[in-house]
Amino acid sequence: MGAGKTAVLAEASDILAQRQIVHAAIDLDALGLAHLPSAARSDGVMYDNLRSICRNYAAWGVQRFLVARAIEDGTQLKLCRDIIPAANTVVCRLTASIEAMKRRVQMRDLGISQLEYVARVAKLNAILDRARLEDFAVANENRSLTDVALDMLVKAGWTST
């Protein structure tokens, strides 16, 4: 939380669109925003939604998928890899200091869950540190959003500059 996944996703999508590179950009967390009956799990619905969206994009010839999500364990990563119809999947971890991430969350999330979200920053960062699922990391602090997105796209092999 607060590393800049959604902002970098949008900027990377804009860069790819300017270069006429066909792709889809999906904020996975947004696909699970719901309060469901107690028997349903929102993560299950989120992945079902991802499956449907990927199927729709693939039908239109999309083969490149940018997906924003903090992937906490190997099971989540495997599920994403199984759902997303891409030949090659790489995981980028955006990094920033705990203070910067907390500040971003505090500024962004002004509602009733703000304190919960701010408290989750350090916990999630520790989970991601332990999981070590990323293929590479990109620093997202004291740099322009465009530089961060370009760095990610170059390291992923999607662009050369």
C-alpha positions, 0 to 999 in steps of 0.5 A: 500500500502506498508504493504507487502501483495504481499510479505507475500502472496508469502511467505505464499504460499511457506510455504504451498507448503513445507507442501504439503497443497493444495491452490491457491495464488492470487494477486487480484490487478494484475488481474485488471492491465489494461487500458480499454475502457472508458465504462469498469471498471477495478474493474469489470474486476478484479472481473470477472478474479477472478471468472474465476481463482477461478472456474479453481482452484476449478475444480482442487480441491483447497479449500484454497485461499490466496488472497492479496488485500486491502479491503476498504469496506463491499461491496468489502468484500462481493463480494470477499466472494461471488466469492471465493469458500471457506467454511470459509473466514478470513481477515488479515490486515498487519500493519506497520508504515506509514513511513515504508509503504511509504519507501517500496512503494518508493523503489518498485514503481520507475515509473511515478506513484510513487508520487501518490502511496506514497501519497495513503499510508496514505489515504488507511491506514485511509480508512482501519482504518475506515472500520475495516473489518479484523478478525485479524491483523499481524505486518509486520515491523522489523520481517522476512517475514517468521515470518509474513507469519507464524503468519498469517497462524497460526492466520487463522487456516491454520497451527499450527506453 
